[in-house]
Amino acid sequence: MPNGVMLWFDAGSGDGRIEASGRQYPVHEYDVEPRARTAGARVHFDVERVKGVPVAVRVTAVPGTRTTTRQRRYGDLT
């Protein structure tokens, strides 16, 4: 599973973009766990080809990733 960063995610359309190793992969909300749907979240994912285009699937957040602005340190919710 490659590691990457969620560049952006639009909850309205359900589309997003992940960057890993200088490449960008499109992603759809049904392939992303809810915790990883935040811009800047570190994620694990698999790559599959859909109609010849590489797409990120099975996207999960890396343990310890800050997903809200309320988290100041790892493990803290204030």
N, C-alpha and C positions, 0 to 999 in steps of 0.2 A: 504494500500500500504506500503510495507516495504521500508525502506531507506537503501542505500548501497553506495559503492564506485566503480566506474569503474576502475578495475585493469589494464586492457589493452584493446586496440581495434586496429585491423589490418584492415585498409581501403582496402587493396588489396584483402583479402579473405572475408571481411565483417563479420568476427567473433570477438567476444570479451568475456570478463569474468567480472562478477560483484561479489563483496564480500559483504555479509551482515550477521551479527550475527555468524561469524565464518564459514559460508558456502559459497561456490562459485557456481554461476549459469552461464551457457553458455548463450550467447545472439547473435542474428544475426542482421545485420544492418537495415533490414526493420522493426524491432521492436524498434529501438532507434532513438530518434529525433536527428537531426544533431548537436545541441549544446552539447549534452551529450556524443558525441563520442570522448572524450578526457580522457586520463588516469588521474586518480585522481579526476575526476568530481564526485560530490555528486549527487545521483540520487534517484528517486522514481520508483518503478516498481511493477508489479504483477507477480505471479508465476503460471505457468500452467504446467501440465504434458504432455509431448510429447513422446509417445512410452515408458511410464514409467519413463522418466527422467525429473526432475524438470528443467524448462527453464524460464528465465526472459523474460517477454513481456511487451509492453506498457511502455517503459523506457523513463522517462522525467527528465530533469535536475532540481535540487532544485533551486528555485529563489535565486539569490545572489551568485551562484557558479562561481568561477573563471575558465574560460575555455580557456584562452590564457595566455601566459607568459607576455603579455603587460599590463595586469591589475595588478595594485599594491595594490589598496584598493578597497573595494566594491563600484561599480559605477564609477570607474575611468578608462578611456582608455587614455593612454598616447602615 
